Amino acid sequence: MLIGITGGIGSGKTTVSKMFSEFENVQIYHADEEAKKLMNTSEVIKRKVIQEFSQEAYNEEGLNRPFLAKIVFENKEKLRRLNSIVHPEVHKHLQEFILKHSDKDYVLYENAILFENGSHKLCDKIIMVSVPQNIRIERVMKRDGISEGAVLNRIKNQWADTKKTIQSHYLIVNMNLNDVKLNVQKIHNKLTY
C-alpha cells in the first residue's frame, strides 16, 4: 500500500514522517531528498537540466541549487519544465523502492507537491499536514536562512492547504507534538487494521 503524506512548505511533513518511521512495518520515501540525490546522480536528469537551464545549473559540487532556485521560483513555466524533467525519474525510483520494501504494510510517500505533480493518483490514501501560514513562513526562514519574500514565492507555487485538505483522507494539524503523535498512532492503526 502506498500512503501519500503532503503539506505546504514548512508544515512539518518530515517531522510527522519521522514519527511514522518508528513503526517497524512502515518504510518512508522522501521525494524531495530522493529528487535532490537523483539530480546529482542521474545522467538523464543532468543532461536535460543543462539543456534547459545552461551549464551553470551544475558546478564542481554538483547541482547549483541557488542558481536554479532563483530561476524556477520566480517563473512558474521554468518550474514546470524542471518538474517535467525530474518527476518521471523520481516516479521510476519510487516504483523500485516500493518493490524493494514489499514486505512492509505500507510505504509512506512524503511529497510536498503530491497533488501539484499528479503523484496523488499513485496513492491508496493521503495524509495532509497543516499549520497556519505565518508559522510555516517563520519555520522556513529559520530553517533555510531565506527571506520572507523567498518563502512566499515558494508557497505561491504550491496549492493552498484547503484545496489539498479536501482531497486528503486524513488531516494532521502540526501545532502540538503530543497531539500529532496521537494522530499518527490513530492513522497507523487504521491503515494496518
TAQUI-V914718 format. One line per field, one symbol per residue. phi: phi as a letter, one per 30 degrees, with the letter a starting at -180 (. if undefined). psi: psi as a letter, one per 30 degrees, with the letter a starting at -180 (. if undefined). burial: + if it has 24 or more other C-alpha atoms within 12 Angstrom, else -. A space follows every 10 residues. Layout:
# TAQUI-V914718
phi->???
psi->???
burial->???
This chain:
# TAQUI-V914718
phi->.ccdbbldei djedededdd ddddcbbccc eddddddddc cddddeeddd edcjeddbbe dkddeedded dddcbedddd dddddddedd ddddeddddd cddddacccd adcedecidd ddcdbbcccb aeeddedeed eddcicdddd ddddddccdd eddddeccdb bccccbdddd eddddddedd dcd
psi->kkjkklllkg fgeeeeeeee ffkfgkkkjj eeeeeeeeff fjeeeeeeee eeflfffkae fbkieeeeee efffjeeeee eeefeeeeee eeeeeeeeee hfflelkjjj jeheeeggff ffkelkkkkl kkeeeeeeee eeefhlleee eeeeefgllk eeeeeeglek kjjiejeeee eeeeeeeeee fg.
burial->++++++++++ ++++++++++ +----+++++ ++-++--+++ -+--++--++ -++---++-- --++---+-- +++-----+- +++-++++++ +-++--++-- ----++++++ +++++++-++ --+-++++++ +-+--+++-+ ---------+ +++++-++++ +--++-++-+ ++++-----+ +-++--++-- +--
